[in-house]
Amino acid sequence: MPVIDFFQSLSSKYHKENDLSDITWAMCLSCESFRVAFLKFFFPEMIIKPSLTIEREKAEDDSRPDFYIENGDDRYLIENKINDTNHHFGQYDETFNIKPVHFGYITNYVIYDNDVRNKGYRLHTWEELYKSFLNNLPNNVEEQQLWKGYLEFVKNVCGIIKIEKPMNLEGLYSLYSLVEILDKPLSNRSETEFSLSIYDKLKKCGGGYASGVTGVNFELNYKSLTQNKIWGWIGIFYYCERPTIAIGFPDTPSWGKGFIDLIRPFKNNWSDQSFFKKPYFDEGCLWFELLETHFEEFNKLQNIDDQITLLKNYMDEVILYPKVLFE
């Protein structure tokens, strides 16, 4: 469905805390049934008046809550957190002179602090909202599609795992195999234009670990384009039903900035290529995703050598992209 696909695509690029707040705010302003449900989720006793206003990040003194709501003479706040545990209880409510029962708080984790809970703050999780809204969709077809799209966005951004399909653990060997065969297009290669070597394995881009992500950090040395050593990453994101193979370059001097600086001046000319989608920045990295057609082709290939060749061609096209842009 186009609306759901739109929100799903949106979540792959706009998945930060402020992005979720911005889109929630837009939903409140554009869809009355959603606005009522969102406010009643936190404040079920609220009698919504025609003069109600919702403001994003209203600043007062050193406070800036995600949502500031005026409903007649009553004022309310709602704060959104994703992973961030820097809370504002006793700060925002005091700054805006509201009672804790008028302060809604929503996170993608559970707040166990009994002192906070006992003071009357309206504490919820995004998973609670997701399930509540999914079970109370509006009857209007257009609004229903909008709700479903938004909930798909929330599910992806907040890491709400709705596992319904039985697991088939036999497929885990393929994940192991993928990481192992990445050695082939990486391990001590010396080409006319560049050389490659493995830096470390089973890591996320830039080092460290993350759930649902695994890959290989590599060292890239160009023989003519630049003298700077460059570190990048190739691997797979498998925390969604449709995994993504990607190459990433962190935009920091100790990692992939040397590569990014080569192609940054040509940003207006970036586009889809034979093996990868148009590159994009996300969370401080430049990403090159393997095209879905090649991902499907990879899955259908019956020969491991053919799969290795496809990965090699994909990687080489990314590495040689600066030369293509120069020419």
C-alpha positions in Angstrom: 0.0 0.0 0.0 1.5 3.4 -1.0 0.9 5.2 2.3 2.4 2.4 4.3 5.3 2.0 1.9 5.9 5.8 2.1 6.2 5.7 5.9 8.3 2.6 5.8 10.8 4.3 3.4 10.7 7.4 5.6 11.7 5.4 8.6 14.9 4.2 6.9 16.2 7.7 6.5 14.4 9.7 9.3 14.7 7.6 12.5 16.0 9.9 15.1 14.1 11.1 18.2 13.3 14.5 16.7 12.2 12.9 13.4 9.6 10.8 15.3 8.4 13.9 17.2 8.2 16.0 14.0 6.1 13.3 12.2 3.9 12.8 15.2 3.3 16.5 15.4 2.4 16.6 11.7 0.0 13.7 12.2 -1.7 15.6 15.0 -2.1 18.7 12.9 -3.4 16.9 9.8 -5.6 14.1 11.2 -8.2 14.9 13.8 -8.9 11.3 14.8 -5.2 10.8 15.4 -4.9 14.0 17.4 -7.7 13.0 19.7 -6.4 9.5 20.1 -2.8 10.7 20.8 -3.9 13.2 23.4 -6.4 10.8 25.1 -3.6 8.2 25.2 -1.8 10.3 27.7 -4.7 12.3 29.2 -7.9 10.2 29.0 -9.8 12.7 31.1 -9.0 15.6 28.8 -12.0 17.4 27.2 -10.5 18.7 24.0 -11.6 22.3 23.1 -11.8 23.9 19.7 -9.0 26.3 20.7 -6.5 23.5 21.4 -3.0 24.1 20.1 0.0 21.8 19.9 3.5 23.4 19.6 6.8 21.6 18.9 9.7 22.4 21.2 8.4 25.5 22.8 11.4 27.1 24.5 11.2 28.6 28.0 14.3 29.3 30.1 16.4 26.1 29.8 13.5 23.8 28.9 12.2 22.7 25.5 9.7 19.9 25.6 8.8 18.0 22.5 5.1 18.9 22.7 3.6 21.9 24.4 -0.2 21.8 24.5 -2.7 24.5 25.4 -6.3 23.4 25.8 -8.3 26.4 27.0 -6.8 27.4 30.4 -5.0 24.1 30.8 -1.4 23.4 29.7 0.1 20.0 29.1 3.5 18.6 28.0 4.6 15.5 26.2 8.2 14.4 26.0 9.5 11.7 23.6 12.6 9.6 24.2 14.3 7.0 22.1 17.1 5.3 24.1 18.1 8.7 25.6 17.8 8.5 29.4 18.4 12.1 30.1 15.0 12.8 31.7 13.4 16.1 32.6 11.0 15.2 35.5 10.9 18.1 37.9 12.4 20.5 35.3 9.9 20.9 32.4 6.9 20.7 34.7 8.3 23.3 37.0 9.4 25.6 34.2 6.0 25.6 32.6 4.2 25.5 36.0 2.1 22.3 35.4 1.3 19.4 37.6 2.9 16.0 36.9 -0.5 14.6 35.8 -0.3 17.0 32.9 3.1 15.8 31.9 3.1 12.9 29.4 6.2 10.9 28.8 6.8 8.3 26.1 9.9 6.1 25.6 11.0 3.0 23.8 12.0 1.5 27.1 10.3 1.1 30.5 11.0 3.7 33.2 11.2 1.7 36.5 11.8 4.7 38.9 9.1 4.4 41.5 9.6 7.9 42.8 8.8 9.2 39.3 5.8 6.9 38.9 4.3 7.8 42.3 4.3 11.5 41.5 1.7 11.0 38.8 3.6 11.6 35.6 1.8 9.9 32.6 4.4 7.3 31.6 4.0 5.2 28.5 6.1 3.3 26.0 5.9 3.5 22.2 5.1 -0.2 22.1 2.0 0.5 24.3 1.0 3.2 21.9 1.6 1.0 18.9 -0.6 -1.8 20.2 -3.3 0.5 21.5 -3.6 2.4 18.2 -3.4 -0.8 16.1 -6.4 -2.1 18.0 -8.4 1.1 17.7 -8.0 2.1 14.1 -10.6 4.7 12.7 -13.3 3.5 10.4 -12.5 6.1 7.7 -10.5 4.2 5.1 -8.1 7.2 4.3 -7.4 7.9 8.0 -7.0 4.2 8.6 -4.2 4.0 6.0 -2.6 7.1 7.5 -2.6 5.5 10.9 -1.2 2.2 9.7 1.6 4.0 7.9 2.5 6.0 11.0 2.4 2.9 13.1 4.8 1.2 10.6 7.1 4.2 11.1 6.9 3.9 14.9 7.5 0.2 14.8 10.7 0.6 12.7 12.1 3.7 14.5 11.4 2.4 18.0 12.6 -1.2 17.3 9.2 -2.7 18.1 9.6 -6.3 17.2 6.4 -7.9 16.2 7.4 -11.5 15.7 4.6 -13.6 14.3 6.2 -15.9 11.8 7.8 -19.2 13.1 11.6 -19.1 13.0 13.7 -21.2 10.6 17.1 -21.4 12.2 18.6 -23.3 9.3 19.0 -19.9 7.6 21.5 -18.7 10.2 24.3 -20.6 8.4 23.7 -18.2 5.5 24.4 -15.2 7.7 27.6 -16.9 8.9 28.6 -17.7 5.3 28.0 -14.2 4.1 30.4 -12.7 6.7 33.0 -15.4 5.9 32.8 -14.9 2.1 33.4 -11.2 2.5 37.0 -12.2 3.0 37.2 -13.0 -0.7 36.6 -9.6 -2.2 38.5 -7.9 0.7 41.4 -10.1 1.8 44.7 -8.5 0.7 43.6 -7.5 -2.8 45.9 -5.4 -4.9 44.3 -3.9 -8.0 45.5 -1.3 -10.5 43.7 1.6 -8.7 43.6 0.4 -5.1 44.4 -2.2 -2.5 42.1 -3.7 0.2 42.6 -5.5 3.5 40.3 -6.6 6.3 40.4 -4.5 9.5 38.0 -6.5 11.7 34.9 -8.6 11.4 31.5 -9.1 13.0 31.2 -5.4 13.7 28.9 -2.6 12.8 30.2 0.3 10.7 32.9 2.2 12.6 33.5 -0.6 15.1 31.5 -1.8 18.0 28.5 -4.1 18.0 24.8 -3.6 17.3 21.7 -5.8 17.3 20.7 -6.9 13.9 23.8 -5.7 12.1 27.0 -7.5 11.2 29.8 -7.0 8.8 33.4 -6.3 8.1 35.5 -3.1 8.5 38.1 -2.8 5.8 41.1 -0.6 5.0 41.2 1.0 1.5 44.3 2.5 0.0 44.2 4.3 -3.4 47.2 4.3 -5.6 46.6 7.7 -7.2 43.4 9.4 -6.0 44.6 10.2 -2.5 47.4 9.2 -0.1 45.1 9.1 2.8 44.3 5.7 4.3 40.5 5.1 4.4 38.4 2.7 6.5 35.0 1.6 5.5 32.5 -1.2 6.2 30.5 -3.8 4.2 27.9 -5.9 5.8 24.2 -6.6 6.3 21.3 -5.1 8.2 19.0 -8.0 9.1 16.7 -6.5 11.8 13.9 -6.3 9.3 12.3 -8.9 7.2 13.9 -7.6 4.0 17.6 -7.4 4.9 19.9 -4.8 3.3 23.5 -5.2 2.2 25.4 -1.9 2.3 28.8 -0.3 2.3 29.3 2.6 4.7 32.0 5.3 5.2 31.9 7.2 8.6 32.5 10.9 8.0 35.4 11.2 10.4 39.1 11.6 9.7 40.0 8.3 11.4 37.6 6.4 9.2 36.0 7.3 5.8 36.3 11.1 5.5 39.1 10.7 3.0 36.7 8.8 0.7 33.8 11.2 1.3 36.0 14.2 0.6 36.8 12.8 -2.9 33.1 12.7 -3.9 31.6 15.4 -1.7 32.2 18.2 -4.3 30.1 16.2 -6.8 27.1 15.6 -4.5 24.7 17.1 -7.1 25.8 14.4 -9.5 25.3 11.4 -7.2 22.9 8.9 -8.6 22.0 5.2 -8.8 24.7 3.1 -10.4 24.7 -0.5 -11.8 25.0 -2.1 -8.4 24.1 0.5 -5.7 21.5 3.1 -5.0 22.2 6.8 -4.9 24.5 7.3 -1.8 23.0 9.1 1.2 24.1 10.3 4.6 22.7 8.9 7.8 23.9 9.2 11.3 27.3 10.5 10.3 28.0 7.9 7.6 27.8 7.8 3.8 25.9 4.7 2.7 25.8 2.8 -0.6 23.0 0.2 -0.6 23.1 -2.8 -2.9 20.2 -2.5 -5.3 17.3 -4.7 -4.5 17.5 -6.4 -7.9 21.0 -7.5 -7.2 20.1 -8.6 -3.7 17.4 -10.8 -5.2 19.9 -12.0 -7.8 22.4 -12.8 -5.0 19.8 -15.0 -3.3 19.0 -16.9 -6.5 22.5 -17.7 -7.5 23.3 -21.4 -7.1 27.1 -21.1 -7.1 29.1 -19.5 -4.2 31.7 -18.2 -6.6 29.1 -16.3 -8.6 27.8 -14.8 -5.3 31.4 -13.7 -4.4 31.8 -12.2 -7.9 28.6 -10.2 -7.4 29.8 -8.8 -4.1 33.2 -8.0 -5.6 31.7 -6.1 -8.5 29.4 -4.2 -6.1 32.3 -3.3 -3.9 34.6 -2.3 -6.8 31.9 0.0 -8.2 31.6 1.8 -4.9 35.4 2.1 -4.5 35.9 3.4 -8.0 33.0 5.8 -7.8 35.3 8.8 -7.1 37.1 8.1 -10.4 33.8 7.9 -12.3 32.7 11.3 -10.8 36.1 12.9 -11.7 35.8 11.7 -15.3 
